[in-house]
Amino acid sequence: MARSIWKGPFVHPSLIKKVEKQKQTDSKRPIKTWSRNSTIIPEFIGQKFEIHNGKKFIPITISEEMIGHKLGEFSPTRQFPGHTASTSKAAPAKAVKK
């Protein structure tokens, strides 16, 4: 279920403070955050974030296309190992000598 429009987007208060502080100091260091449910707002454009995925921090830079999405959408929590089982059953190609 989506959030009510009259409430506005959710952004963790400490995250807003960090972004404002970063803009005042013109620092280039990324902002580390665990707040995956925070919505990306226009004030975040151009900022660098490190979003925690449960194991490590994933670095991203915010662009205009990301506005309205959640920070967690850009930091996947699962890695797809691939379909290795189906490829291991195939017989290796043998080189034919003439």
Biopython code that builds the backbone (N, CA, C, O; Angstrom):
import numpy as np
from Bio.PDB.StructureBuilder import StructureBuilder

atoms = [
    (1, "MET", "N", (0.840, -1.176, 0.000)),
    (1, "MET", "CA", (0.000, 0.000, 0.000)),
    (1, "MET", "C", (0.886, 1.240, 0.000)),
    (1, "MET", "O", (1.869, 1.299, 0.739)),
    (2, "ALA", "N", (0.554, 2.209, -0.803)),
    (2, "ALA", "CA", (1.349, 3.422, -0.944)),
    (2, "ALA", "C", (1.099, 4.380, 0.222)),
    (2, "ALA", "O", (0.094, 4.282, 0.925)),
    (3, "ARG", "N", (2.009, 5.277, 0.402)),
    (3, "ARG", "CA", (1.899, 6.290, 1.456)),
    (3, "ARG", "C", (0.917, 7.375, 1.020)),
    (3, "ARG", "O", (0.824, 7.687, -0.167)),
    (4, "SER", "N", (0.187, 7.948, 1.973)),
    (4, "SER", "CA", (-0.781, 9.000, 1.667)),
    (4, "SER", "C", (-0.082, 10.219, 1.092)),
    (4, "SER", "O", (1.010, 10.580, 1.532)),
    (5, "ILE", "N", (-0.707, 10.854, 0.108)),
    (5, "ILE", "CA", (-0.118, 12.027, -0.533)),
    (5, "ILE", "C", (0.007, 13.184, 0.442)),
    (5, "ILE", "O", (0.990, 13.923, 0.405)),
    (6, "TRP", "N", (-0.983, 13.350, 1.319)),
    (6, "TRP", "CA", (-0.956, 14.481, 2.233)),
    (6, "TRP", "C", (0.164, 14.375, 3.260)),
    (6, "TRP", "O", (0.565, 15.384, 3.842)),
    (7, "LYS", "N", (0.678, 13.163, 3.491)),
    (7, "LYS", "CA", (1.790, 12.994, 4.419)),
    (7, "LYS", "C", (3.119, 13.403, 3.786)),
    (7, "LYS", "O", (4.028, 13.854, 4.483)),
    (8, "GLY", "N", (3.230, 13.248, 2.487)),
    (8, "GLY", "CA", (4.487, 13.556, 1.804)),
    (8, "GLY", "C", (5.444, 12.387, 1.867)),
    (8, "GLY", "O", (5.166, 11.394, 2.539)),
    (9, "PRO", "N", (6.572, 12.490, 1.174)),
    (9, "PRO", "CA", (7.535, 11.383, 1.147)),
    (9, "PRO", "C", (8.256, 11.240, 2.488)),
    (9, "PRO", "O", (8.524, 12.229, 3.170)),
    (10, "PHE", "N", (8.564, 9.999, 2.853)),
    (10, "PHE", "CA", (9.312, 9.756, 4.084)),
    (10, "PHE", "C", (10.802, 9.844, 3.810)),
    (10, "PHE", "O", (11.326, 9.181, 2.915)),
    (11, "VAL", "N", (11.477, 10.674, 4.597)),
    (11, "VAL", "CA", (12.936, 10.741, 4.578)),
    (11, "VAL", "C", (13.366, 10.793, 6.034)),
    (11, "VAL", "O", (12.876, 11.621, 6.801)),
    (12, "HIS", "N", (14.274, 9.917, 6.414)),
    (12, "HIS", "CA", (14.722, 9.871, 7.801)),
    (12, "HIS", "C", (15.303, 11.229, 8.200)),
    (12, "HIS", "O", (16.111, 11.787, 7.458)),
    (13, "PRO", "N", (14.906, 11.772, 9.361)),
    (13, "PRO", "CA", (15.369, 13.112, 9.770)),
    (13, "PRO", "C", (16.888, 13.245, 9.838)),
    (13, "PRO", "O", (17.428, 14.287, 9.466)),
    (14, "SER", "N", (17.583, 12.218, 10.302)),
    (14, "SER", "CA", (19.044, 12.312, 10.381)),
    (14, "SER", "C", (19.670, 12.356, 8.991)),
    (14, "SER", "O", (20.737, 12.943, 8.809)),
    (15, "LEU", "N", (19.017, 11.742, 8.012)),
    (15, "LEU", "CA", (19.530, 11.752, 6.642)),
    (15, "LEU", "C", (19.424, 13.154, 6.042)),
    (15, "LEU", "O", (20.321, 13.596, 5.323)),
    (16, "ILE", "N", (18.333, 13.846, 6.336)),
    (16, "ILE", "CA", (18.174, 15.225, 5.862)),
    (16, "ILE", "C", (19.251, 16.116, 6.469)),
    (16, "ILE", "O", (19.816, 16.966, 5.781)),
    (17, "LYS", "N", (19.536, 15.924, 7.760)),
    (17, "LYS", "CA", (20.581, 16.716, 8.426)),
    (17, "LYS", "C", (21.940, 16.475, 7.785)),
    (17, "LYS", "O", (22.710, 17.412, 7.579)),
    (18, "LYS", "N", (22.232, 15.216, 7.471)),
    (18, "LYS", "CA", (23.522, 14.890, 6.868)),
    (18, "LYS", "C", (23.670, 15.525, 5.491)),
    (18, "LYS", "O", (24.746, 16.015, 5.148)),
    (19, "VAL", "N", (22.595, 15.522, 4.696)),
    (19, "VAL", "CA", (22.647, 16.110, 3.356)),
    (19, "VAL", "C", (22.829, 17.628, 3.450)),
    (19, "VAL", "O", (23.618, 18.203, 2.700)),
    (20, "GLU", "N", (22.110, 18.275, 4.361)),
    (20, "GLU", "CA", (22.253, 19.729, 4.526)),
    (20, "GLU", "C", (23.666, 20.088, 4.979)),
    (20, "GLU", "O", (24.250, 21.052, 4.484)),
    (21, "LYS", "N", (24.212, 19.322, 5.910)),
    (21, "LYS", "CA", (25.571, 19.565, 6.386)),
    (21, "LYS", "C", (26.583, 19.374, 5.258)),
    (21, "LYS", "O", (27.545, 20.134, 5.144)),
    (22, "GLN", "N", (26.362, 18.364, 4.431)),
    (22, "GLN", "CA", (27.257, 18.070, 3.310)),
    (22, "GLN", "C", (27.247, 19.224, 2.297)),
    (22, "GLN", "O", (28.293, 19.588, 1.760)),
    (23, "LYS", "N", (26.067, 19.795, 2.039)),
    (23, "LYS", "CA", (25.965, 20.888, 1.078)),
    (23, "LYS", "C", (26.633, 22.153, 1.604)),
    (23, "LYS", "O", (27.201, 22.919, 0.826)),
    (24, "GLN", "N", (26.573, 22.381, 2.908)),
    (24, "GLN", "CA", (27.198, 23.568, 3.494)),
    (24, "GLN", "C", (28.715, 23.484, 3.457)),
    (24, "GLN", "O", (29.387, 24.489, 3.222)),
    (25, "THR", "N", (29.259, 22.296, 3.685)),
    (25, "THR", "CA", (30.707, 22.140, 3.734)),
    (25, "THR", "C", (31.317, 21.818, 2.374)),
    (25, "THR", "O", (32.540, 21.839, 2.232)),
    (26, "ASP", "N", (30.486, 21.518, 1.366)),
    (26, "ASP", "CA", (30.964, 21.130, 0.024)),
    (26, "ASP", "C", (31.920, 19.939, 0.081)),
    (26, "ASP", "O", (32.905, 19.882, -0.655)),
    (27, "SER", "N", (31.619, 19.007, 0.951)),
    (27, "SER", "CA", (32.431, 17.809, 1.090)),
    (27, "SER", "C", (32.064, 16.804, -0.003)),
    (27, "SER", "O", (30.912, 16.747, -0.433)),
    (28, "LYS", "N", (33.032, 16.019, -0.447)),
    (28, "LYS", "CA", (32.808, 15.019, -1.494)),
    (28, "LYS", "C", (32.681, 13.611, -0.928)),
    (28, "LYS", "O", (32.529, 12.655, -1.689)),
    (29, "ARG", "N", (32.740, 13.465, 0.397)),
    (29, "ARG", "CA", (32.632, 12.144, 1.010)),
    (29, "ARG", "C", (31.204, 11.624, 0.891)),
    (29, "ARG", "O", (30.254, 12.390, 1.048)),
    (30, "PRO", "N", (31.042, 10.333, 0.618)),
    (30, "PRO", "CA", (29.682, 9.778, 0.539)),
    (30, "PRO", "C", (29.037, 9.692, 1.918)),
    (30, "PRO", "O", (29.718, 9.582, 2.937)),
    (31, "ILE", "N", (27.713, 9.743, 1.924)),
    (31, "ILE", "CA", (26.942, 9.655, 3.158)),
    (31, "ILE", "C", (26.553, 8.198, 3.364)),
    (31, "ILE", "O", (25.896, 7.599, 2.513)),
    (32, "LYS", "N", (26.962, 7.626, 4.501)),
    (32, "LYS", "CA", (26.598, 6.242, 4.814)),
    (32, "LYS", "C", (25.217, 6.239, 5.445)),
    (32, "LYS", "O", (24.925, 7.045, 6.328)),
    (33, "THR", "N", (24.367, 5.324, 4.986)),
    (33, "THR", "CA", (23.026, 5.238, 5.543)),
    (33, "THR", "C", (22.526, 3.805, 5.582)),
    (33, "THR", "O", (22.844, 2.979, 4.727)),
    (34, "TRP", "N", (21.730, 3.546, 6.612)),
    (34, "TRP", "CA", (21.040, 2.264, 6.743)),
    (34, "TRP", "C", (19.554, 2.441, 6.427)),
    (34, "TRP", "O", (18.796, 1.471, 6.443)),
    (35, "SER", "N", (19.138, 3.668, 6.141)),
    (35, "SER", "CA", (17.733, 3.988, 5.921)),
    (35, "SER", "C", (17.335, 3.676, 4.481)),
    (35, "SER", "O", (17.278, 4.570, 3.637)),
    (36, "ARG", "N", (17.060, 2.400, 4.207)),
    (36, "ARG", "CA", (16.702, 1.965, 2.859)),
    (36, "ARG", "C", (15.290, 2.400, 2.483)),
    (36, "ARG", "O", (14.964, 2.459, 1.298)),
    (37, "ASN", "N", (14.441, 2.708, 3.475)),
    (37, "ASN", "CA", (13.061, 3.076, 3.196)),
    (37, "ASN", "C", (12.870, 4.569, 2.977)),
    (37, "ASN", "O", (11.740, 5.016, 2.782)),
    (38, "SER", "N", (13.938, 5.350, 3.004)),
    (38, "SER", "CA", (13.830, 6.784, 2.743)),
    (38, "SER", "C", (13.633, 7.040, 1.251)),
    (38, "SER", "O", (14.265, 6.402, 0.409)),
    (39, "THR", "N", (12.746, 7.987, 0.939)),
    (39, "THR", "CA", (12.465, 8.355, -0.444)),
    (39, "THR", "C", (13.507, 9.364, -0.912)),
    (39, "THR", "O", (13.943, 10.219, -0.141)),
    (40, "ILE", "N", (13.899, 9.263, -2.170)),
    (40, "ILE", "CA", (14.858, 10.202, -2.751)),
    (40, "ILE", "C", (14.111, 11.473, -3.127)),
    (40, "ILE", "O", (13.126, 11.431, -3.864)),
    (41, "ILE", "N", (14.589, 12.603, -2.613)),
    (41, "ILE", "CA", (13.967, 13.906, -2.865)),
    (41, "ILE", "C", (14.925, 14.762, -3.694)),
    (41, "ILE", "O", (16.110, 14.441, -3.780)),
    (42, "PRO", "N", (14.433, 15.854, -4.311)),
    (42, "PRO", "CA", (15.287, 16.668, -5.187)),
    (42, "PRO", "C", (16.542, 17.231, -4.518)),
    (42, "PRO", "O", (17.515, 17.528, -5.211)),
    (43, "GLU", "N", (16.548, 17.385, -3.212)),
    (43, "GLU", "CA", (17.737, 17.899, -2.520)),
    (43, "GLU", "C", (18.907, 16.920, -2.563)),
    (43, "GLU", "O", (20.049, 17.301, -2.304)),
    (44, "PHE", "N", (18.625, 15.665, -2.888)),
    (44, "PHE", "CA", (19.666, 14.636, -2.914)),
    (44, "PHE", "C", (20.424, 14.581, -4.240)),
    (44, "PHE", "O", (21.427, 13.873, -4.332)),
    (45, "ILE", "N", (19.984, 15.300, -5.262)),
    (45, "ILE", "CA", (20.603, 15.202, -6.588)),
    (45, "ILE", "C", (22.077, 15.589, -6.510)),
    (45, "ILE", "O", (22.435, 16.630, -5.958)),
    (46, "GLY", "N", (22.913, 14.737, -7.069)),
    (46, "GLY", "CA", (24.351, 14.980, -7.098)),
    (46, "GLY", "C", (25.083, 14.467, -5.869)),
    (46, "GLY", "O", (26.313, 14.430, -5.862)),
    (47, "GLN", "N", (24.362, 14.075, -4.835)),
    (47, "GLN", "CA", (24.990, 13.575, -3.619)),
    (47, "GLN", "C", (25.395, 12.117, -3.800)),
    (47, "GLN", "O", (24.769, 11.375, -4.558)),
    (48, "LYS", "N", (26.441, 11.723, -3.101)),
    (48, "LYS", "CA", (26.892, 10.335, -3.125)),
    (48, "LYS", "C", (26.477, 9.676, -1.821)),
    (48, "LYS", "O", (26.688, 10.218, -0.737)),
    (49, "PHE", "N", (25.881, 8.492, -1.947)),
    (49, "PHE", "CA", (25.432, 7.732, -0.788)),
    (49, "PHE", "C", (26.073, 6.365, -0.801)),
    (49, "PHE", "O", (26.423, 5.833, -1.854)),
    (50, "GLU", "N", (26.222, 5.801, 0.388)),
    (50, "GLU", "CA", (26.595, 4.398, 0.540)),
    (50, "GLU", "C", (25.446, 3.762, 1.296)),
    (50, "GLU", "O", (25.242, 4.041, 2.478)),
    (51, "ILE", "N", (24.686, 2.896, 0.609)),
    (51, "ILE", "CA", (23.480, 2.307, 1.166)),
    (51, "ILE", "C", (23.780, 0.880, 1.612)),
    (51, "ILE", "O", (24.316, 0.079, 0.847)),
    (52, "HIS", "N", (23.432, 0.577, 2.848)),
    (52, "HIS", "CA", (23.710, -0.743, 3.413)),
    (52, "HIS", "C", (22.718, -1.772, 2.875)),
    (52, "HIS", "O", (21.512, -1.528, 2.876)),
    (53, "ASN", "N", (23.214, -2.911, 2.420)),
    (53, "ASN", "CA", (22.327, -3.947, 1.900)),
    (53, "ASN", "C", (22.202, -5.128, 2.856)),
    (53, "ASN", "O", (21.663, -6.170, 2.482)),
    (54, "GLY", "N", (22.687, -4.981, 4.069)),
    (54, "GLY", "CA", (22.636, -6.050, 5.058)),
    (54, "GLY", "C", (23.986, -6.684, 5.283)),
    (54, "GLY", "O", (24.210, -7.329, 6.307)),
    (55, "LYS", "N", (24.892, -6.507, 4.332)),
    (55, "LYS", "CA", (26.225, -7.086, 4.440)),
    (55, "LYS", "C", (27.311, -6.048, 4.202)),
    (55, "LYS", "O", (28.302, -5.999, 4.930)),
    (56, "LYS", "N", (27.120, -5.217, 3.180)),
    (56, "LYS", "CA", (28.122, -4.205, 2.848)),
    (56, "LYS", "C", (27.409, -2.950, 2.352)),
    (56, "LYS", "O", (26.192, -2.947, 2.170)),
    (57, "PHE", "N", (28.171, -1.899, 2.138)),
    (57, "PHE", "CA", (27.625, -0.647, 1.653)),
    (57, "PHE", "C", (27.814, -0.553, 0.138)),
    (57, "PHE", "O", (28.915, -0.765, -0.370)),
    (58, "ILE", "N", (26.740, -0.237, -0.574)),
    (58, "ILE", "CA", (26.768, -0.109, -2.030)),
    (58, "ILE", "C", (26.820, 1.372, -2.367)),
    (58, "ILE", "O", (25.910, 2.108, -1.986)),
    (59, "PRO", "N", (27.867, 1.845, -3.078)),
    (59, "PRO", "CA", (27.955, 3.272, -3.418)),
    (59, "PRO", "C", (27.070, 3.623, -4.618)),
    (59, "PRO", "O", (27.058, 2.909, -5.621)),
    (60, "ILE", "N", (26.326, 4.738, -4.501)),
    (60, "ILE", "CA", (25.527, 5.251, -5.615)),
    (60, "ILE", "C", (25.610, 6.770, -5.621)),
    (60, "ILE", "O", (25.861, 7.392, -4.589)),
    (61, "THR", "N", (25.398, 7.358, -6.791)),
    (61, "THR", "CA", (25.276, 8.804, -6.940)),
    (61, "THR", "C", (23.863, 9.077, -7.412)),
    (61, "THR", "O", (23.384, 8.436, -8.348)),
    (62, "ILE", "N", (23.194, 10.021, -6.776)),
    (62, "ILE", "CA", (21.792, 10.302, -7.057)),
    (62, "ILE", "C", (21.683, 11.164, -8.313)),
    (62, "ILE", "O", (22.382, 12.167, -8.456)),
    (63, "SER", "N", (20.783, 10.751, -9.231)),
    (63, "SER", "CA", (20.503, 11.530, -10.438)),
    (63, "SER", "C", (19.018, 11.893, -10.457)),
    (63, "SER", "O", (18.255, 11.446, -9.601)),
    (64, "GLU", "N", (18.616, 12.695, -11.424)),
    (64, "GLU", "CA", (17.235, 13.173, -11.497)),
    (64, "GLU", "C", (16.237, 12.040, -11.705)),
    (64, "GLU", "O", (15.110, 12.122, -11.214)),
    (65, "GLU", "N", (16.618, 11.000, -12.410)),
    (65, "GLU", "CA", (15.706, 9.895, -12.696)),
    (65, "GLU", "C", (15.347, 9.101, -11.441)),
    (65, "GLU", "O", (14.367, 8.356, -11.445)),
    (66, "MET", "N", (16.122, 9.249, -10.372)),
    (66, "MET", "CA", (15.908, 8.472, -9.160)),
    (66, "MET", "C", (14.895, 9.115, -8.206)),
    (66, "MET", "O", (14.492, 8.482, -7.231)),
    (67, "ILE", "N", (14.482, 10.339, -8.463)),
    (67, "ILE", "CA", (13.580, 11.051, -7.560)),
    (67, "ILE", "C", (12.262, 10.287, -7.452)),
    (67, "ILE", "O", (11.690, 9.860, -8.455)),
    (68, "GLY", "N", (11.796, 10.124, -6.217)),
    (68, "GLY", "CA", (10.546, 9.421, -5.965)),
    (68, "GLY", "C", (10.739, 7.954, -5.643)),
    (68, "GLY", "O", (9.823, 7.319, -5.120)),
    (69, "HIS", "N", (11.899, 7.398, -5.939)),
    (69, "HIS", "CA", (12.184, 6.007, -5.618)),
    (69, "HIS", "C", (12.754, 5.926, -4.205)),
    (69, "HIS", "O", (13.098, 6.945, -3.607)),
    (70, "LYS", "N", (12.849, 4.723, -3.686)),
    (70, "LYS", "CA", (13.432, 4.501, -2.371)),
    (70, "LYS", "C", (14.925, 4.202, -2.521)),
    (70, "LYS", "O", (15.355, 3.667, -3.543)),
    (71, "LEU", "N", (15.711, 4.548, -1.500)),
    (71, "LEU", "CA", (17.149, 4.279, -1.545)),
    (71, "LEU", "C", (17.430, 2.774, -1.652)),
    (71, "LEU", "O", (18.384, 2.369, -2.315)),
    (72, "GLY", "N", (16.615, 1.961, -1.011)),
    (72, "GLY", "CA", (16.827, 0.515, -1.018)),
    (72, "GLY", "C", (16.678, -0.128, -2.382)),
    (72, "GLY", "O", (17.168, -1.237, -2.594)),
    (73, "GLU", "N", (16.007, 0.550, -3.322)),
    (73, "GLU", "CA", (15.838, -0.013, -4.662)),
    (73, "GLU", "C", (17.159, -0.102, -5.419)),
    (73, "GLU", "O", (17.284, -0.884, -6.361)),
    (74, "PHE", "N", (18.134, 0.690, -5.015)),
    (74, "PHE", "CA", (19.410, 0.754, -5.726)),
    (74, "PHE", "C", (20.515, -0.012, -4.992)),
    (74, "PHE", "O", (21.690, 0.089, -5.344)),
    (75, "SER", "N", (20.129, -0.767, -3.983)),
    (75, "SER", "CA", (21.073, -1.573, -3.224)),
    (75, "SER", "C", (20.482, -2.958, -3.028)),
    (75, "SER", "O", (19.850, -3.211, -2.002)),
    (76, "PRO", "N", (20.671, -3.870, -3.990)),
    (76, "PRO", "CA", (20.050, -5.193, -3.889)),
    (76, "PRO", "C", (20.577, -5.980, -2.691)),
    (76, "PRO", "O", (21.761, -5.918, -2.361)),
    (77, "THR", "N", (19.672, -6.721, -2.048)),
    (77, "THR", "CA", (20.048, -7.497, -0.861)),
    (77, "THR", "C", (20.394, -8.936, -1.191)),
    (77, "THR", "O", (20.935, -9.651, -0.349)),
    (78, "ARG", "N", (20.091, -9.365, -2.396)),
    (78, "ARG", "CA", (20.374, -10.747, -2.791)),
    (78, "ARG", "C", (21.216, -10.761, -4.062)),
    (78, "ARG", "O", (21.063, -9.910, -4.937)),
    (79, "GLN", "N", (22.112, -11.749, -4.145)),
    (79, "GLN", "CA", (22.908, -11.921, -5.353)),
    (79, "GLN", "C", (22.411, -13.153, -6.089)),
    (79, "GLN", "O", (22.243, -14.218, -5.494)),
    (80, "PHE", "N", (22.179, -13.004, -7.370)),
    (80, "PHE", "CA", (21.745, -14.135, -8.180)),
    (80, "PHE", "C", (22.979, -14.908, -8.619)),
    (80, "PHE", "O", (23.817, -14.365, -9.340)),
    (81, "PRO", "N", (23.110, -16.172, -8.198)),
    (81, "PRO", "CA", (24.313, -16.929, -8.529)),
    (81, "PRO", "C", (24.362, -17.386, -9.980)),
    (81, "PRO", "O", (25.423, -17.772, -10.470)),
    (82, "GLY", "N", (23.243, -17.348, -10.663)),
    (82, "GLY", "CA", (23.199, -17.789, -12.050)),
    (82, "GLY", "C", (22.704, -19.214, -12.149)),
    (82, "GLY", "O", (22.493, -19.887, -11.140)),
    (83, "HIS", "N", (22.524, -19.655, -13.352)),
    (83, "HIS", "CA", (22.046, -21.013, -13.605)),
    (83, "HIS", "C", (23.236, -21.928, -13.882)),
    (83, "HIS", "O", (23.381, -22.458, -14.984)),
    (84, "THR", "N", (24.069, -22.103, -12.890)),
    (84, "THR", "CA", (25.285, -22.893, -13.091)),
    (84, "THR", "C", (24.989, -24.383, -13.180)),
    (84, "THR", "O", (25.743, -25.110, -13.827)),
    (85, "ALA", "N", (23.926, -24.859, -12.559)),
    (85, "ALA", "CA", (23.627, -26.282, -12.560)),
    (85, "ALA", "C", (23.310, -26.784, -13.967)),
    (85, "ALA", "O", (23.716, -27.889, -14.325)),
    (86, "SER", "N", (22.612, -26.016, -14.752)),
    (86, "SER", "CA", (22.240, -26.478, -16.087)),
    (86, "SER", "C", (23.430, -26.458, -17.046)),
    (86, "SER", "O", (23.471, -27.260, -17.979)),
    (87, "THR", "N", (24.390, -25.573, -16.844)),
    (87, "THR", "CA", (25.537, -25.520, -17.751)),
    (87, "THR", "C", (26.572, -26.582, -17.406)),
    (87, "THR", "O", (27.345, -26.986, -18.275)),
    (88, "SER", "N", (26.604, -27.043, -16.161)),
    (88, "SER", "CA", (27.612, -28.046, -15.789)),
    (88, "SER", "C", (27.262, -29.431, -16.325)),
    (88, "SER", "O", (28.147, -30.281, -16.428)),
    (89, "LYS", "N", (26.003, -29.684, -16.670)),
    (89, "LYS", "CA", (25.594, -30.979, -17.199)),
    (89, "LYS", "C", (25.968, -31.151, -18.670)),
    (89, "LYS", "O", (26.069, -32.277, -19.159)),
    (90, "ALA", "N", (26.168, -30.068, -19.356)),
    (90, "ALA", "CA", (26.499, -30.155, -20.775)),
    (90, "ALA", "C", (27.905, -30.742, -20.953)),
    (90, "ALA", "O", (28.827, -30.421, -20.204)),
    (91, "ALA", "N", (28.045, -31.601, -21.955)),
    (91, "ALA", "CA", (29.346, -32.221, -22.231)),
    (91, "ALA", "C", (30.258, -31.192, -22.882)),
    (91, "ALA", "O", (29.817, -30.419, -23.732)),
    (92, "PRO", "N", (31.520, -31.179, -22.489)),
    (92, "PRO", "CA", (32.453, -30.236, -23.110)),
    (92, "PRO", "C", (32.709, -30.596, -24.570)),
    (92, "PRO", "O", (32.734, -31.770, -24.939)),
    (93, "ALA", "N", (32.894, -29.589, -25.376)),
    (93, "ALA", "CA", (33.150, -29.816, -26.803)),
    (93, "ALA", "C", (34.555, -30.378, -26.972)),
    (93, "ALA", "O", (35.513, -29.870, -26.390)),
    (94, "LYS", "N", (34.666, -31.440, -27.780)),
    (94, "LYS", "CA", (35.965, -32.062, -28.007)),
    (94, "LYS", "C", (36.558, -31.526, -29.297)),
    (94, "LYS", "O", (35.858, -31.345, -30.293)),
    (95, "ALA", "N", (37.837, -31.279, -29.263)),
    (95, "ALA", "CA", (38.529, -30.799, -30.439)),
    (95, "ALA", "C", (38.789, -31.974, -31.371)),
    (95, "ALA", "O", (39.264, -33.022, -30.933)),
    (96, "VAL", "N", (38.485, -31.808, -32.640)),
    (96, "VAL", "CA", (38.680, -32.859, -33.631)),
    (96, "VAL", "C", (39.976, -32.565, -34.381)),
    (96, "VAL", "O", (40.157, -31.481, -34.936)),
    (97, "LYS", "N", (40.876, -33.553, -34.387)),
    (97, "LYS", "CA", (42.150, -33.384, -35.108)),
    (97, "LYS", "C", (42.046, -34.057, -36.455)),
    (97, "LYS", "O", (41.477, -35.142, -36.571)),
    (98, "LYS", "N", (42.582, -33.432, -37.454)),
    (98, "LYS", "CA", (42.585, -34.015, -38.807)),
    (98, "LYS", "C", (43.974, -34.315, -39.276)),
    (98, "LYS", "O", (44.157, -34.808, -40.389)),
]
sb = StructureBuilder()
sb.init_structure("model")
sb.init_model(0)
sb.init_chain("A")
sb.init_seg("    ")
for serial, (resi, resn, name, xyz) in enumerate(atoms, 1):
    if name == "N":
        sb.init_residue(resn, " ", resi, " ")
    sb.init_atom(name, np.array(xyz, "f"), 0.0, 1.0, " ", f" {name:<3s}", serial, name[0])
structure = sb.get_structure()
